[in-house]
């Protein structure tokens, strides 16, 4: 943690070189996702920086899904790239129990479905590795996207009951919209 009590960016959590995570028994992909898994291992990941916010904001806008203010994003963000081009982003939220959350997952709307799926698989693997590094035992993600849910389930995630997701900003400033 830094002097303000916030957890610092992922650079402390990552190895000095790009992380290539080998398949583990519990995250083996089903046969039909094997090629996507191979593509995922060829992608790179890096910590999210504040400079990436404009990209994420643009992606959310292009999908027509609104956007989040920068203060709502965890400092433990991850960017998945191919040849330096951002493909996907997600943020890890640590809790005071033994589970963490992968949240606000977004992909580049201009990429094809196979590379998008590969980037998401890489993001799932990276999220799992990050929370394990911190001693967490489970990770959750909320999804209203059937393709994202199906892909996560192919990677060993379990679908739970469906809930509405509610948020309320406690910021009084009218310029800080959600």
OpenMM code with the backbone's topology and positions (N, CA, C; nanometers):
from openmm import Vec3, app, unit

residues = "UNK UNK UNK UNK UNK UNK UNK UNK UNK UNK UNK UNK UNK UNK UNK UNK UNK UNK UNK UNK UNK UNK UNK UNK UNK UNK UNK UNK UNK UNK UNK UNK UNK UNK UNK UNK UNK UNK UNK UNK UNK UNK UNK UNK UNK UNK UNK UNK UNK UNK UNK UNK UNK UNK UNK UNK UNK UNK UNK UNK UNK UNK UNK UNK UNK UNK UNK UNK UNK UNK UNK UNK UNK UNK UNK UNK UNK UNK UNK UNK UNK UNK UNK UNK UNK UNK UNK UNK UNK UNK UNK UNK UNK UNK UNK UNK UNK UNK UNK UNK UNK UNK UNK UNK UNK UNK UNK UNK UNK UNK UNK UNK UNK UNK UNK UNK UNK UNK UNK UNK UNK UNK UNK UNK UNK UNK UNK UNK UNK UNK UNK UNK UNK UNK UNK UNK UNK UNK UNK UNK UNK UNK UNK UNK UNK UNK UNK UNK UNK UNK UNK UNK UNK UNK UNK UNK UNK UNK UNK UNK UNK UNK UNK UNK UNK UNK UNK UNK UNK UNK UNK UNK UNK UNK UNK UNK UNK UNK".split()
positions = [
    Vec3(0.0835, -0.1184, 0.0000),
    Vec3(0.0000, 0.0000, 0.0000),
    Vec3(0.0876, 0.1242, 0.0000),
    Vec3(0.0356, 0.2312, -0.0549),
    Vec3(0.1084, 0.3569, -0.0514),
    Vec3(0.0706, 0.4352, 0.0742),
    Vec3(0.1218, 0.5563, 0.0852),
    Vec3(0.0999, 0.6345, 0.2073),
    Vec3(-0.0462, 0.6735, 0.2286),
    Vec3(-0.1283, 0.6684, 0.1240),
    Vec3(-0.2699, 0.7019, 0.1396),
    Vec3(-0.3531, 0.5794, 0.1755),
    Vec3(-0.2902, 0.4630, 0.1844),
    Vec3(-0.3636, 0.3416, 0.2172),
    Vec3(-0.4180, 0.2693, 0.0957),
    Vec3(-0.3988, 0.3236, -0.0246),
    Vec3(-0.4459, 0.2578, -0.1466),
    Vec3(-0.3431, 0.1552, -0.1923),
    Vec3(-0.3904, 0.0487, -0.2467),
    Vec3(-0.3009, -0.0523, -0.3014),
    Vec3(-0.2416, 0.0024, -0.4298),
    Vec3(-0.1106, -0.0147, -0.4473),
    Vec3(-0.0429, 0.0387, -0.5647),
    Vec3(-0.0735, -0.0433, -0.6890),
    Vec3(-0.0344, 0.0109, -0.8029),
    Vec3(-0.0588, -0.0546, -0.9315),
    Vec3(0.0049, -0.1934, -0.9370),
    Vec3(-0.0335, -0.2698, -1.0350),
    Vec3(0.0078, -0.4085, -1.0492),
    Vec3(0.1572, -0.4268, -1.0658),
    Vec3(0.2340, -0.3246, -1.0909),
    Vec3(0.3756, -0.3446, -1.1163),
    Vec3(0.4421, -0.4197, -1.0020),
    Vec3(0.3948, -0.4019, -0.8806),
    Vec3(0.4489, -0.4774, -0.7681),
    Vec3(0.4068, -0.6232, -0.7734),
    Vec3(0.2989, -0.6531, -0.8434),
    Vec3(0.2446, -0.7874, -0.8454),
    Vec3(0.2982, -0.8696, -0.9615),
    Vec3(0.3438, -0.8025, -1.0640),
    Vec3(0.3883, -0.8726, -1.1827),
    Vec3(0.5366, -0.9043, -1.1753),
    Vec3(0.5760, -0.9995, -1.2553),
    Vec3(0.7171, -1.0263, -1.2723),
    Vec3(0.7768, -0.9152, -1.3567),
    Vec3(0.9088, -0.9061, -1.3609),
    Vec3(0.9731, -0.8011, -1.4387),
    Vec3(0.9509, -0.8213, -1.5886),
    Vec3(0.9268, -0.9427, -1.6303),
    Vec3(0.9029, -0.9714, -1.7714),
    Vec3(0.7554, -0.9998, -1.7917),
    Vec3(0.7059, -0.9909, -1.9162),
    Vec3(0.5645, -1.0229, -1.9392),
    Vec3(0.5297, -1.1625, -1.8884),
    Vec3(0.4130, -1.1754, -1.8334),
    Vec3(0.3701, -1.3011, -1.7728),
    Vec3(0.3050, -1.3886, -1.8784),
    Vec3(0.3562, -1.5073, -1.8971),
    Vec3(0.2906, -1.6082, -1.9789),
    Vec3(0.2495, -1.7191, -1.8838),
    Vec3(0.1222, -1.7316, -1.8618),
    Vec3(0.0706, -1.8261, -1.7644),
    Vec3(0.0442, -1.9594, -1.8330),
    Vec3(0.1053, -2.0677, -1.7880),
    Vec3(0.0779, -2.1977, -1.8502),
    Vec3(-0.0624, -2.2450, -1.8125),
    Vec3(-0.1150, -2.3343, -1.8940),
    Vec3(-0.2441, -2.3930, -1.8605),
    Vec3(-0.2330, -2.4640, -1.7263),
    Vec3(-0.3349, -2.4532, -1.6466),
    Vec3(-0.3435, -2.5282, -1.5215),
    Vec3(-0.4611, -2.6227, -1.5365),
    Vec3(-0.4617, -2.7288, -1.4593),
    Vec3(-0.5687, -2.8274, -1.4707),
    Vec3(-0.7068, -2.7644, -1.4564),
    Vec3(-0.7252, -2.6739, -1.3589),
    Vec3(-0.8579, -2.6195, -1.3345),
    Vec3(-0.9007, -2.5152, -1.4379),
    Vec3(-0.8109, -2.4675, -1.5239),
    Vec3(-0.8501, -2.3684, -1.6235),
    Vec3(-0.8287, -2.4180, -1.7654),
    Vec3(-0.8162, -2.5479, -1.7834),
    Vec3(-0.8048, -2.5991, -1.9202),
    Vec3(-0.9300, -2.5638, -1.9978),
    Vec3(-0.9100, -2.5240, -2.1199),
    Vec3(-1.0237, -2.4884, -2.2035),
    Vec3(-1.0822, -2.6132, -2.2676),
    Vec3(-1.2113, -2.6080, -2.2909),
    Vec3(-1.2760, -2.7166, -2.3619),
    Vec3(-1.2205, -2.7221, -2.5037),
    Vec3(-1.2351, -2.8355, -2.5710),
    Vec3(-1.1770, -2.8549, -2.7035),
    Vec3(-1.2099, -2.7430, -2.8013),
    Vec3(-1.3339, -2.6985, -2.8040),
    Vec3(-1.3703, -2.5971, -2.9019),
    Vec3(-1.3061, -2.4617, -2.8744),
    Vec3(-1.2509, -2.4416, -2.7546),
    Vec3(-1.1830, -2.3172, -2.7215),
    Vec3(-1.0305, -2.3319, -2.7210),
    Vec3(-0.9786, -2.4470, -2.7635),
    Vec3(-0.8348, -2.4707, -2.7589),
    Vec3(-0.7575, -2.3681, -2.8427),
    Vec3(-0.8042, -2.3373, -2.9619),
    Vec3(-0.7351, -2.2410, -3.0477),
    Vec3(-0.7350, -2.1021, -2.9840),
    Vec3(-0.8450, -2.0638, -2.9236),
    Vec3(-0.8531, -1.9349, -2.8545),
    Vec3(-0.7535, -1.9318, -2.7387),
    Vec3(-0.7406, -2.0447, -2.6684),
    Vec3(-0.6437, -2.0536, -2.5597),
    Vec3(-0.5009, -2.0351, -2.6081),
    Vec3(-0.4691, -2.0916, -2.7233),
    Vec3(-0.3358, -2.0738, -2.7815),
    Vec3(-0.3123, -1.9270, -2.8163),
    Vec3(-0.4111, -1.8638, -2.8759),
    Vec3(-0.4000, -1.7206, -2.9073),
    Vec3(-0.3789, -1.6392, -2.7800),
    Vec3(-0.4507, -1.6753, -2.6736),
    Vec3(-0.4412, -1.6012, -2.5468),
    Vec3(-0.3000, -1.6042, -2.4905),
    Vec3(-0.2334, -1.7172, -2.5018),
    Vec3(-0.0981, -1.7277, -2.4493),
    Vec3(0.0009, -1.6449, -2.5294),
    Vec3(-0.0340, -1.6072, -2.6516),
    Vec3(0.0526, -1.5241, -2.7336),
    Vec3(0.0333, -1.3751, -2.7111),
    Vec3(-0.0638, -1.3379, -2.6298),
    Vec3(-0.0879, -1.1970, -2.6004),
    Vec3(-0.0061, -1.1533, -2.4810),
    Vec3(0.0066, -1.0243, -2.4628),
    Vec3(0.0799, -0.9727, -2.3465),
    Vec3(-0.0159, -0.8968, -2.2557),
    Vec3(0.0268, -0.8773, -2.1318),
    Vec3(-0.0523, -0.8001, -2.0371),
    Vec3(0.0379, -0.6994, -1.9688),
    Vec3(-0.0240, -0.5943, -1.9231),
    Vec3(0.0493, -0.4907, -1.8500),
    Vec3(-0.0467, -0.4216, -1.7549),
    Vec3(0.0078, -0.3491, -1.6577),
    Vec3(-0.0790, -0.2760, -1.5655),
    Vec3(-0.1527, -0.1623, -1.6357),
    Vec3(-0.2736, -0.1375, -1.5916),
    Vec3(-0.3519, -0.0224, -1.6357),
    Vec3(-0.2860, 0.1035, -1.5816),
    Vec3(-0.2832, 0.2083, -1.6637),
    Vec3(-0.2358, 0.3392, -1.6188),
    Vec3(-0.3476, 0.4403, -1.6429),
    Vec3(-0.3378, 0.5537, -1.5802),
    Vec3(-0.4406, 0.6561, -1.5976),
    Vec3(-0.4513, 0.7021, -1.7431),
    Vec3(-0.3431, 0.6881, -1.8190),
    Vec3(-0.3467, 0.7246, -1.9607),
    Vec3(-0.4388, 0.6312, -2.0400),
    Vec3(-0.4649, 0.5102, -1.9895),
    Vec3(-0.5520, 0.4146, -2.0573),
    Vec3(-0.6998, 0.4489, -2.0400),
    Vec3(-0.7315, 0.5367, -1.9468),
    Vec3(-0.8717, 0.5687, -1.9203),
    Vec3(-0.9430, 0.6196, -2.0456),
    Vec3(-0.8780, 0.7040, -2.1237),
    Vec3(-0.9411, 0.7588, -2.2443),
    Vec3(-0.9782, 0.6466, -2.3418),
    Vec3(-0.8947, 0.5445, -2.3501),
    Vec3(-0.9238, 0.4303, -2.4381),
    Vec3(-1.0459, 0.3554, -2.3864),
    Vec3(-1.0458, 0.3213, -2.2572),
    Vec3(-1.1594, 0.2494, -2.1985),
    Vec3(-1.2877, 0.3305, -2.2142),
    Vec3(-1.2803, 0.4594, -2.1880),
    Vec3(-1.3962, 0.5474, -2.2027),
    Vec3(-1.4496, 0.5427, -2.3453),
    Vec3(-1.3594, 0.5477, -2.4428),
    Vec3(-1.4001, 0.5408, -2.5827),
    Vec3(-1.4676, 0.4083, -2.6168),
    Vec3(-1.4146, 0.2983, -2.5635),
    Vec3(-1.4746, 0.1671, -2.5882),
    Vec3(-1.6150, 0.1605, -2.5287),
    Vec3(-1.6299, 0.2035, -2.4023),
    Vec3(-1.7626, 0.2021, -2.3389),
    Vec3(-1.8608, 0.2861, -2.4198),
    Vec3(-1.8162, 0.4030, -2.4657),
    Vec3(-1.9019, 0.4910, -2.5452),
    Vec3(-1.9411, 0.4243, -2.6766),
    Vec3(-1.8442, 0.3624, -2.7428),
    Vec3(-1.8730, 0.2985, -2.8713),
    Vec3(-1.9721, 0.1828, -2.8564),
    Vec3(-1.9661, 0.1114, -2.7439),
    Vec3(-2.0626, 0.0047, -2.7179),
    Vec3(-2.1987, 0.0598, -2.6745),
    Vec3(-2.2060, 0.1893, -2.6447),
    Vec3(-2.3309, 0.2492, -2.6007),
    Vec3(-2.3697, 0.2069, -2.4603),
    Vec3(-2.2714, 0.1758, -2.3774),
    Vec3(-2.2972, 0.1232, -2.2433),
    Vec3(-2.2673, 0.2264, -2.1349),
    Vec3(-2.2543, 0.3515, -2.1719),
    Vec3(-2.2187, 0.4514, -2.0710),
    Vec3(-2.0721, 0.4363, -2.0356),
    Vec3(-2.0310, 0.5019, -1.9311),
    Vec3(-1.8917, 0.4899, -1.8883),
    Vec3(-1.8826, 0.5110, -1.7378),
    Vec3(-1.7695, 0.4765, -1.6858),
    Vec3(-1.7406, 0.4960, -1.5439),
    Vec3(-1.6426, 0.6104, -1.5294),
    Vec3(-1.6542, 0.6819, -1.4224),
    Vec3(-1.5552, 0.7841, -1.3920),
    Vec3(-1.4280, 0.7155, -1.3444),
    Vec3(-1.3172, 0.7801, -1.3668),
    Vec3(-1.1872, 0.7206, -1.3329),
    Vec3(-1.1772, 0.6815, -1.1859),
    Vec3(-1.2415, 0.7563, -1.0966),
    Vec3(-1.2311, 0.7256, -0.9541),
    Vec3(-1.3025, 0.5964, -0.9157),
    Vec3(-1.3848, 0.5419, -1.0060),
    Vec3(-1.4555, 0.4169, -0.9776),
    Vec3(-1.3735, 0.2939, -1.0173),
    Vec3(-1.2616, 0.3145, -1.0824),
    Vec3(-1.1796, 0.2035, -1.1290),
    Vec3(-1.0705, 0.1724, -1.0280),
    Vec3(-1.0488, 0.0455, -1.0049),
    Vec3(-0.9446, 0.0011, -0.9134),
    Vec3(-0.8065, 0.0344, -0.9698),
    Vec3(-0.7106, 0.0649, -0.8836),
    Vec3(-0.5741, 0.0833, -0.9333),
    Vec3(-0.5129, -0.0479, -0.9833),
    Vec3(-0.5784, -0.1601, -0.9548),
    Vec3(-0.5298, -0.2897, -1.0030),
    Vec3(-0.5982, -0.3250, -1.1350),
    Vec3(-0.5739, -0.2448, -1.2354),
    Vec3(-0.6287, -0.2715, -1.3667),
    Vec3(-0.5284, -0.3463, -1.4520),
    Vec3(-0.5800, -0.4181, -1.5507),
    Vec3(-0.4949, -0.4945, -1.6409),
    Vec3(-0.5361, -0.4649, -1.7843),
    Vec3(-0.4367, -0.4446, -1.8689),
    Vec3(-0.4587, -0.4213, -2.0106),
    Vec3(-0.3997, -0.5393, -2.0861),
    Vec3(-0.4779, -0.6000, -2.1724),
    Vec3(-0.4304, -0.7088, -2.2566),
    Vec3(-0.4013, -0.6493, -2.3931),
    Vec3(-0.2831, -0.6814, -2.4473),
    Vec3(-0.2387, -0.6217, -2.5722),
    Vec3(-0.1889, -0.7265, -2.6704),
    Vec3(-0.1857, -0.6859, -2.7961),
    Vec3(-0.1194, -0.7619, -2.9012),
    Vec3(-0.0358, -0.6615, -2.9789),
    Vec3(0.0955, -0.6808, -2.9776),
    Vec3(0.1880, -0.5901, -3.0462),
    Vec3(0.1679, -0.4451, -3.0036),
    Vec3(0.1463, -0.4228, -2.8746),
    Vec3(0.1296, -0.2885, -2.8210),
    Vec3(-0.0072, -0.2266, -2.8416),
    Vec3(-0.0994, -0.2986, -2.9051),
    Vec3(-0.2346, -0.2476, -2.9292),
    Vec3(-0.3287, -0.3023, -2.8220),
    Vec3(-0.3923, -0.2157, -2.7422),
    Vec3(-0.4848, -0.2633, -2.6388),
    Vec3(-0.6037, -0.3383, -2.6988),
    Vec3(-0.6346, -0.4537, -2.6389),
    Vec3(-0.7457, -0.5373, -2.6843),
    Vec3(-0.8567, -0.5471, -2.5809),
    Vec3(-0.8201, -0.5496, -2.4530),
    Vec3(-0.9177, -0.5672, -2.3452),
    Vec3(-0.8628, -0.5060, -2.2176),
    Vec3(-0.9545, -0.4689, -2.1292),
    Vec3(-0.9174, -0.4173, -1.9978),
    Vec3(-1.0155, -0.4704, -1.8950),
    Vec3(-0.9666, -0.4849, -1.7734),
    Vec3(-1.0492, -0.5238, -1.6607),
    Vec3(-0.9811, -0.4781, -1.5333),
    Vec3(-1.0573, -0.4689, -1.4258),
    Vec3(-1.0052, -0.4181, -1.3000),
    Vec3(-1.0324, -0.5180, -1.1891),
    Vec3(-0.9327, -0.5399, -1.1043),
    Vec3(-0.9433, -0.6321, -0.9917),
    Vec3(-0.9740, -0.5515, -0.8660),
    Vec3(-1.0808, -0.5911, -0.7982),
    Vec3(-1.1201, -0.5280, -0.6726),
    Vec3(-1.0978, -0.6300, -0.5617),
    Vec3(-1.0114, -0.5953, -0.4664),
    Vec3(-0.9834, -0.6822, -0.3529),
    Vec3(-1.0844, -0.6535, -0.2425),
    Vec3(-1.1243, -0.7559, -0.1717),
    Vec3(-1.2227, -0.7402, -0.0647),
    Vec3(-1.1585, -0.7715, 0.0694),
    Vec3(-1.2363, -0.7599, 0.1758),
    Vec3(-1.1853, -0.7944, 0.3082),
    Vec3(-1.2165, -0.9397, 0.3434),
    Vec3(-1.2500, -1.0193, 0.2443),
    Vec3(-1.2677, -1.1633, 0.2635),
    Vec3(-1.1713, -1.2340, 0.1691),
    Vec3(-1.1945, -1.3608, 0.1387),
    Vec3(-1.1011, -1.4346, 0.0548),
    Vec3(-1.1464, -1.4442, -0.0900),
    Vec3(-1.2281, -1.3495, -0.1346),
    Vec3(-1.2593, -1.3443, -0.2765),
    Vec3(-1.2367, -1.2029, -0.3283),
    Vec3(-1.2099, -1.1964, -0.4563),
    Vec3(-1.1897, -1.0686, -0.5234),
    Vec3(-1.2861, -1.0623, -0.6412),
    Vec3(-1.2945, -0.9472, -0.7033),
    Vec3(-1.3854, -0.9318, -0.8160),
    Vec3(-1.3101, -0.8785, -0.9371),
    Vec3(-1.3385, -0.9371, -1.0521),
    Vec3(-1.2934, -0.8839, -1.1793),
    Vec3(-1.4095, -0.8008, -1.2321),
    Vec3(-1.3861, -0.6718, -1.2506),
    Vec3(-1.4973, -0.5854, -1.2859),
    Vec3(-1.4722, -0.4981, -1.4062),
    Vec3(-1.5825, -0.4482, -1.4594),
    Vec3(-1.5850, -0.3506, -1.5676),
    Vec3(-1.5061, -0.3970, -1.6899),
    Vec3(-1.5137, -0.5243, -1.7206),
    Vec3(-1.4425, -0.5818, -1.8345),
    Vec3(-1.4926, -0.5170, -1.9630),
    Vec3(-1.3992, -0.4735, -2.0465),
    Vec3(-1.4347, -0.4109, -2.1744),
    Vec3(-1.3309, -0.4506, -2.2786),
    Vec3(-1.3779, -0.4668, -2.4010),
    Vec3(-1.2884, -0.5027, -2.5111),
    Vec3(-1.2937, -0.3966, -2.6202),
    Vec3(-1.1906, -0.3957, -2.7004),
    Vec3(-1.1834, -0.3063, -2.8149),
    Vec3(-1.2927, -0.3460, -2.9137),
    Vec3(-1.3866, -0.2570, -2.9437),
    Vec3(-1.4972, -0.2936, -3.0325),
    Vec3(-1.4562, -0.3133, -3.1781),
    Vec3(-1.3344, -0.2775, -3.2135),
    Vec3(-1.2906, -0.2868, -3.3524),
    Vec3(-1.2171, -0.4172, -3.3843),
    Vec3(-1.2043, -0.5079, -3.2880),
    Vec3(-1.1324, -0.6329, -3.3147),
    Vec3(-1.2319, -0.7453, -3.3405),
    Vec3(-1.1836, -0.8499, -3.4076),
    Vec3(-1.2680, -0.9632, -3.4423),
    Vec3(-1.3010, -1.0507, -3.3229),
    Vec3(-1.3996, -1.1403, -3.3394),
    Vec3(-1.4460, -1.2220, -3.2269),
    Vec3(-1.3416, -1.3202, -3.1711),
    Vec3(-1.2551, -1.3760, -3.2554),
    Vec3(-1.1557, -1.4717, -3.2040),
    Vec3(-1.0503, -1.4038, -3.1183),
    Vec3(-0.9977, -1.2914, -3.1647),
    Vec3(-0.8961, -1.2217, -3.0861),
    Vec3(-0.9587, -1.1595, -2.9620),
    Vec3(-1.0852, -1.1184, -2.9720),
    Vec3(-1.1569, -1.0661, -2.8550),
    Vec3(-1.1702, -1.1752, -2.7493),
    Vec3(-1.2084, -1.2960, -2.7932),
    Vec3(-1.2206, -1.4084, -2.6995),
    Vec3(-1.0856, -1.4423, -2.6390),
    Vec3(-0.9796, -1.4401, -2.7199),
    Vec3(-0.8458, -1.4703, -2.6690),
    Vec3(-0.8024, -1.3668, -2.5651),
    Vec3(-0.8326, -1.2397, -2.5908),
    Vec3(-0.7973, -1.1343, -2.4957),
    Vec3(-0.8720, -1.1526, -2.3640),
    Vec3(-0.9976, -1.1934, -2.3719),
    Vec3(-1.0753, -1.2167, -2.2497),
    Vec3(-1.0202, -1.3362, -2.1716),
    Vec3(-0.9835, -1.4428, -2.2421),
    Vec3(-0.9230, -1.5582, -2.1743),
    Vec3(-0.7957, -1.5148, -2.1029),
    Vec3(-0.7133, -1.4370, -2.1705),
    Vec3(-0.5894, -1.3872, -2.1095),
    Vec3(-0.6213, -1.3015, -1.9866),
    Vec3(-0.7249, -1.2197, -1.9953),
    Vec3(-0.7660, -1.1363, -1.8825),
    Vec3(-0.8126, -1.2230, -1.7655),
    Vec3(-0.8901, -1.3287, -1.7931),
    Vec3(-0.9336, -1.4200, -1.6865),
    Vec3(-0.8130, -1.4829, -1.6179),
    Vec3(-0.7196, -1.5326, -1.6970),
    Vec3(-0.5997, -1.5986, -1.6418),
    Vec3(-0.5195, -1.4994, -1.5584),
    Vec3(-0.4993, -1.3795, -1.6112),
    Vec3(-0.4231, -1.2780, -1.5379),
    Vec3(-0.4931, -1.2417, -1.4075),
    Vec3(-0.6243, -1.2243, -1.4120),
    Vec3(-0.6994, -1.1944, -1.2902),
    Vec3(-0.6845, -1.3030, -1.1861),
    Vec3(-0.6935, -1.4285, -1.2298),
    Vec3(-0.6771, -1.5405, -1.1369),
    Vec3(-0.5383, -1.5410, -1.0748),
    Vec3(-0.4366, -1.5168, -1.1560),
    Vec3(-0.2995, -1.5168, -1.1047),
    Vec3(-0.2767, -1.4020, -1.0059),
    Vec3(-0.3327, -1.2850, -1.0351),
    Vec3(-0.3168, -1.1706, -0.9454),
    Vec3(-0.3806, -1.1964, -0.8099),
    Vec3(-0.5012, -1.2502, -0.8094),
    Vec3(-0.5656, -1.2707, -0.6798),
    Vec3(-0.4984, -1.3833, -0.6025),
    Vec3(-0.4500, -1.4844, -0.6718),
    Vec3(-0.3758, -1.5906, -0.6020),
    Vec3(-0.2491, -1.5345, -0.5379),
    Vec3(-0.1842, -1.4439, -0.6074),
    Vec3(-0.0630, -1.3795, -0.5552),
    Vec3(-0.0907, -1.3099, -0.4222),
    Vec3(-0.2094, -1.2555, -0.4069),
    Vec3(-0.2482, -1.1855, -0.2841),
    Vec3(-0.3109, -1.2779, -0.1806),
    Vec3(-0.3169, -1.4079, -0.2071),
    Vec3(-0.3710, -1.5016, -0.1099),
    Vec3(-0.5218, -1.5196, -0.1152),
    Vec3(-0.5863, -1.4676, -0.2184),
    Vec3(-0.7303, -1.4838, -0.2318),
    Vec3(-0.7618, -1.6224, -0.2867),
    Vec3(-0.8813, -1.6711, -0.2584),
    Vec3(-0.9180, -1.8074, -0.2937),
    Vec3(-1.0249, -1.8168, -0.4025),
    Vec3(-1.0894, -1.7069, -0.4363),
    Vec3(-1.1940, -1.7097, -0.5386),
    Vec3(-1.2034, -1.5731, -0.6041),
    Vec3(-1.2557, -1.5746, -0.7250),
    Vec3(-1.2762, -1.4508, -0.7991),
    Vec3(-1.4167, -1.4545, -0.8575),
    Vec3(-1.4830, -1.3416, -0.8575),
    Vec3(-1.6170, -1.3328, -0.9157),
    Vec3(-1.6180, -1.2247, -1.0219),
    Vec3(-1.7163, -1.2336, -1.1099),
    Vec3(-1.7347, -1.1347, -1.2138),
    Vec3(-1.8838, -1.1265, -1.2434),
    Vec3(-1.9340, -1.0074, -1.2607),
    Vec3(-2.0722, -0.9879, -1.3032),
    Vec3(-2.0735, -0.9744, -1.4544),
    Vec3(-2.1700, -1.0377, -1.5195),
    Vec3(-2.1772, -1.0309, -1.6649),
    Vec3(-2.3221, -1.0276, -1.7104),
    Vec3(-2.3503, -0.9374, -1.8033),
    Vec3(-2.4811, -0.9374, -1.8691),
    Vec3(-2.4644, -0.9708, -2.0170),
    Vec3(-2.3473, -1.0175, -2.0519),
    Vec3(-2.3149, -1.0524, -2.1892),
    Vec3(-2.3065, -1.2044, -2.2035),
    Vec3(-2.3991, -1.2673, -2.2739),
    Vec3(-2.3985, -1.4140, -2.2852),
    Vec3(-2.2671, -1.4710, -2.3380),
    Vec3(-2.2026, -1.4032, -2.4322),
    Vec3(-2.0766, -1.4543, -2.4868),
    Vec3(-1.9671, -1.4516, -2.3794),
    Vec3(-1.9610, -1.3451, -2.3010),
    Vec3(-1.8633, -1.3351, -2.1928),
    Vec3(-1.8880, -1.4443, -2.0895),
    Vec3(-2.0133, -1.4660, -2.0541),
    Vec3(-2.0487, -1.5703, -1.9576),
    Vec3(-2.0097, -1.7077, -2.0100),
    Vec3(-2.0414, -1.7364, -2.1351),
    Vec3(-2.0097, -1.8662, -2.1945),
    Vec3(-1.8585, -1.8892, -2.1978),
    Vec3(-1.7827, -1.7882, -2.2348),
    Vec3(-1.6378, -1.7998, -2.2404),
    Vec3(-1.5793, -1.8215, -2.1010),
    Vec3(-1.6284, -1.7465, -2.0026),
    Vec3(-1.5806, -1.7643, -1.8647),
    Vec3(-1.6103, -1.9059, -1.8150),
    Vec3(-1.7288, -1.9560, -1.8467),
    Vec3(-1.7642, -2.0914, -1.8041),
    Vec3(-1.6740, -2.1956, -1.8717),
    Vec3(-1.6363, -2.1721, -1.9969),
    Vec3(-1.5443, -2.2629, -2.0657),
    Vec3(-1.4060, -2.2611, -2.0009),
    Vec3(-1.3761, -2.1521, -1.9300),
    Vec3(-1.2471, -2.1393, -1.8606),
    Vec3(-1.2541, -2.1858, -1.7153),
    Vec3(-1.3638, -2.2493, -1.6757),
    Vec3(-1.3731, -2.3048, -1.5420),
    Vec3(-1.4523, -2.2224, -1.4422),
    Vec3(-1.5083, -2.1098, -1.4839),
    Vec3(-1.5907, -2.0294, -1.3949),
    Vec3(-1.7276, -2.0957, -1.3829),
    Vec3(-1.7952, -2.0725, -1.2720),
    Vec3(-1.9281, -2.1289, -1.2471),
    Vec3(-2.0313, -2.0170, -1.2504),
    Vec3(-2.1390, -2.0404, -1.3240),
    Vec3(-2.2457, -1.9409, -1.3292),
    Vec3(-2.3313, -1.9530, -1.2040),
    Vec3(-2.3515, -1.8409, -1.1398),
    Vec3(-2.4341, -1.8357, -1.0195),
    Vec3(-2.5681, -1.7722, -1.0563),
    Vec3(-2.6463, -1.7374, -0.9575),
    Vec3(-2.7767, -1.6765, -0.9826),
    Vec3(-2.7596, -1.5372, -1.0425),
    Vec3(-2.8590, -1.4937, -1.1164),
    Vec3(-2.8538, -1.3623, -1.1787),
    Vec3(-2.9107, -1.2576, -1.0834),
    Vec3(-2.8437, -1.1429, -1.0783),
    Vec3(-2.8867, -1.0316, -0.9944),
    Vec3(-2.8856, -0.9037, -1.0755),
    Vec3(-2.9597, -0.8057, -1.0306),
    Vec3(-2.9464, -0.6725, -1.0856),
    Vec3(-2.8242, -0.6098, -1.0214),
    Vec3(-2.7530, -0.5286, -1.0955),
    Vec3(-2.6366, -0.4588, -1.0416),
    Vec3(-2.6746, -0.3135, -1.0230),
    Vec3(-2.6649, -0.2662, -0.9022),
    Vec3(-2.7032, -0.1295, -0.8690),
    Vec3(-2.5818, -0.0517, -0.8220),
    Vec3(-2.5761, 0.0754, -0.8548),
    Vec3(-2.4671, 0.1604, -0.8093),
    Vec3(-2.5247, 0.2977, -0.7775),
    Vec3(-2.4691, 0.3614, -0.6764),
    Vec3(-2.5090, 0.4973, -0.6409),
    Vec3(-2.3836, 0.5769, -0.6142),
    Vec3(-2.3644, 0.6835, -0.6865),
    Vec3(-2.2503, 0.7700, -0.6647),
    Vec3(-2.2750, 0.8551, -0.5424),
    Vec3(-2.1756, 0.8694, -0.4586),
    Vec3(-2.1860, 0.9528, -0.3393),
    Vec3(-2.1188, 1.0881, -0.3610),
    Vec3(-2.0816, 1.1142, -0.4839),
    Vec3(-2.0185, 1.2407, -0.5184),
    Vec3(-2.1285, 1.3412, -0.5476),
    Vec3(-2.1223, 1.4557, -0.4835),
    Vec3(-2.2240, 1.5587, -0.4974),
    Vec3(-2.2045, 1.6446, -0.6217),
    Vec3(-2.0829, 1.6492, -0.6761),
    Vec3(-2.0510, 1.7345, -0.7893),
    Vec3(-2.1314, 1.6895, -0.9112),
    Vec3(-2.2070, 1.7785, -0.9698),
    Vec3(-2.2917, 1.7473, -1.0865),
    Vec3(-2.2074, 1.7138, -1.2088),
    Vec3(-2.0802, 1.7560, -1.2126),
    Vec3(-1.9934, 1.7265, -1.3274),
    Vec3(-1.9445, 1.5831, -1.3259),
    Vec3(-1.9522, 1.5154, -1.2145),
    Vec3(-1.9059, 1.3754, -1.2039),
    Vec3(-2.0221, 1.2823, -1.2256),
    Vec3(-2.0618, 1.2648, -1.3509),
    Vec3(-2.1727, 1.1738, -1.3796),
    Vec3(-2.1223, 1.0299, -1.3932),
    Vec3(-2.2134, 0.9371, -1.3778),
    Vec3(-2.1764, 0.7953, -1.3894),
    Vec3(-2.2170, 0.7464, -1.5260),
] * unit.nanometer
topology = app.Topology()
chain = topology.addChain("A")
for resn in residues:
    res = topology.addResidue(resn, chain)
    for name in ("N", "CA", "C"):
        topology.addAtom(name, app.Element.getBySymbol(name[0]), res)
